[in-house]
Amino acid sequence: MCPPTPPAPGSVLSAADTPATRQPQQNGQAFAPGPLVHESTTGGSWWRSAVIYQIYPRSFRDLRGTGTGNLAGITAELHQIAELGVDAIWLSPFYPSPQRDAGYDVADYTDVDPLFGTLRDFDALIDRAATLGLRVIIDLVPNHCSEQHAAFQAALEAGPGSAERELFVFRDGRGTGGDEPPNNWQSHFGGPAWTRTTDADGSPGQWYLHLFDSSQPDFNWDSPAVHAEFERVLCFWLDRGVAGFRVDVAHALVKEPGLPDWGGTADGSPVPGFPFDAAPMFGRPGVHAIYRRWRDILAEYDGDRILCAEANAHPVDAVADWVRPDEMHQAFNFPYLNTGWDAPALRAVIDRSLAAFDAVGAPSTWVLSNHDVSRHVTRLGSSAPVRFGDGLGPRDPQPDHAVGLRRARAATLFMLGLPGGAYLYQGEELGLPDHTRLEDGYRQDPNFFRTGGERVGRDGCRIPLPWTPGGRTLGFSPAQTSWLPQPDDWAQLARSVQRGDAGSTLSLYCRMLAARRRLGLGSGTLQWLSTGHAPGVIAFENRGIAVVLNTSSASVDLPAGEVLLASGTGDIQHDAGISRLGPEAAVWLRRTPSST
Ligand code: NOJ
C-alpha cells in the first residue's frame, strides 16, 4: 500500500481524478504509431518484468546503535519497501569481511559479518520478506575474495608451486629479480593489478593478481576446486531460501591463458584499437560454462530462482551474451544507465537493448542508479559527465539539485514505462542526491586511496538513508554519528516527511510502481510514436499507454488521452482543449481510441 495521500493537483492523477475538460485534441501527425520494436511477454516468469530494489545494508537502517546499518534494521523496515510495490530486494554483501571494499572483499562466503548481525538475523529477514511477498536476492562475489580469506592466507603460507596457490593467480615477476609485475594490467581502482608477496625468509616473492584492490586477490577459475567451492556456496544460500544471486563482475572470472599485456582500459570500456571483446580479462568464452552449470543448480530448486550478471560489457549487444537461454536470467543494462539526458541516445540504446535481449529470449533490464555510480539526481543535475565508479567532491563544480531532481523524476517515470525488468537503488524513491561535499577525511572507497584522491570515489552515493527529519542521523541510527555523515539539508527528504506529501518523490514512486503493476507494463510491448516535430522528445506506447519524455526546455503538445501520471507538479498544462507537457518532464497517458 502506498502512503494514503490524495493526488496533488496537476501532478499525480488517477483515472478517476481526470476531469473531462482535460481531454486534449489530436495534434496532427504527432504521436502516430511507428515501428513495433518489442512484443508482449505475458505469462512469463516473475523476473521478466520484476522491479528489484537494491538494499545497501550498511546504509539502510541501524537498529543496534553502531552507526552502520544491519540486517535487523532491514527486517524492521522492510514493510516500507514492500509498500512501494517492488517484487524483490537485492542485498549488497553482508558477509564477514575486513570491509576494505565495503564488503566486496569477502573473507567467508557462508556467514554474516558481526557488523551486520548473524545467520539467525538473515533467516529472520528471509522470513519477514516472505510474509511481505518479497523475494530476496543476494550478492555473490566470485571473481575475488578478501586477503583475509582462509584460502588466501593458506596460499601465502604454502609458497610457490603449492596446491594452495593454484586457487589464485600467482606468477613470478618479470625483469631482473622478478621486480616487475607479470604483465601490465591495471586495477579498476587505479595502480597496477599485481602485488608482490614476501616469502617466509623475508625476501620478495611471487606476485598475485587483483583486478580491484590489493586486498582482493582474484580466484583462478581454471582450478576445479574453485568451481566446487562456489557450487557449495550457491547451495548454502539456496537452501536458506534466497531467490537468486546478483553476480559481481560476472564477465571477469576467466582470464586469457598466458595473461597477455593489455593496452585498453582497466574496466574494459572501449578505446580505439582496444575493443571490449579483445580484453584478456573480460568475456573470455570459458566464463559462460560456469553460469550454465550454475543455472542447472538453480533449476534443481523450486521457486524460479535467478542469476543476474553484473557484466559491464560494451556495447549492450555484448551484455546479452550473459543471458542466452541456458545462462543467466538477467543482466544489468549499464549502457542505459550511462546514456544521460539525451532523447535520441535514449531511443537508440532502448532499440539496441531490446533487439539484443529479444534475440536471446531474455528480458532487458533498466537501471538508473546503484552503489557504484553517482545517483541519477546528481548526474542529471551536473553540467559535466560523472565517470562511472566515481563521484563528485567539494572541489568539483556542484550539481543543481532542483534540476537534477526534476529530470530524475522524469527519467524514472520514463524508465518504469519500459517493458522488462527494472532495478531501483535505495533512496532514489526519496529523490536523494549524492553527498557531494563530503570531506576527504570521511572517504572509505579504495578508488580514492589508489588514485591519490584524483577520483573521490563512490562514498557520496552510499550515505545512510534519512528516515525522520529529527535527530543526529535523521532516524538512521540510535548512535550519535553514522559511518558516513549525511548532508545538512536532508531532513526535508526524510521518508516520514515524504509519506504525507502527495507531491513528494516517494508518493510518485508508489504511484508509478502501482500503475506499472496494474497495467502490466513490465510484460508489455514497445511501439515508438512519432515526435518528429519536437526535438528532445521521445514517446512510445506500451499496452495502450503513451509514455512521453520531454528533455527539452519547451512545452510540447500531448496526444489525446487521459493523463495517468506526470513526473512533476504542474507539468501538465491545458490550453484550448490541448494538453501540454512541460519542459524536462514525463507523462503516462491512456490514449483515447481515436488517437491511435
Ligand atoms: C562491483 C561492485 O558493485 C563494486 O562495488 C565492487 O567494488 C566491485 N565490483 C569489486 O567487487
Residues whose N, C-alpha, C, O or C-beta is under 5 A from the ligand:
A	BS01	NOJ	D101 Y104 F212 D248 V249 D372
